[in-house]
Amino acid sequence: MVALVKLITKDTCNIVDTNKFVKMVKMKKTRLTQMLLNQQNKSGLTESEIGAQHGFSQQAFSTWKAGVVPRPKMYPAIASFLRISVDQVAELAEEAKTSTGSTKLPELGAPVHGRGDTESIAIDKFPSGFAKPSVSGTYALRIDGRYVWVNPRLKPVAGNEVIVRTGSSGRVAKWPTEVSPAEEAHVIVLRETV
């Protein structure tokens, strides 16, 4: 006789064999599974909704979150969902095959929070991707087709290039520049030149 338990997730309630349940509970959390869980939490979507948007089944997504390593043909869909490159997904999947259970996130780079030109930058609340290298304490913007890395904690000094931003918009300026009480000046610390 097989012992059964009720397994309740956000999307479903299933009755499963206790041996299967114990395996699911004991599965190691890899960086890939942690990233899938974090991105799902950020999106606020169900497994089914995520699968429908990115071209995989709810069941596949559920197994990946439980620690099953995805097949290479699914890497592009996972990359789309996580907003990282296919190569990074392949690296995470390879790591998951031999994982010790570490949930340390991979070095993806600085989160990209906006795009535009020097006069008008649309700044996003959530990152739309990542730009390498990762520079401590920075976020990235895509301006005129190139990345810039911006540190909001540095105090601008004369000659610095800065992003003058208010809410969801900004512009590039040379410090010192006029900044209204509603605006902030964030220092550009690195600029992509090629």
Secondary structure, DSSP 8 states (H G I E B T S, - for coil): ---EEEEE-SS-EEEEEHHHHHHHHH----HHHHHHHHHHHHHT--HHHHHHHHT--HHHHHHHHTT----GGGHHHHHHHHTS-HHHHHHHHHHHHT--S--------EEEEEEE-SS-EEE-SS-S-EESS--TT-EEEEETTEEEEEETTS---TT-EEEEEETTEEEEEESS----TT-EEEEEEEE---
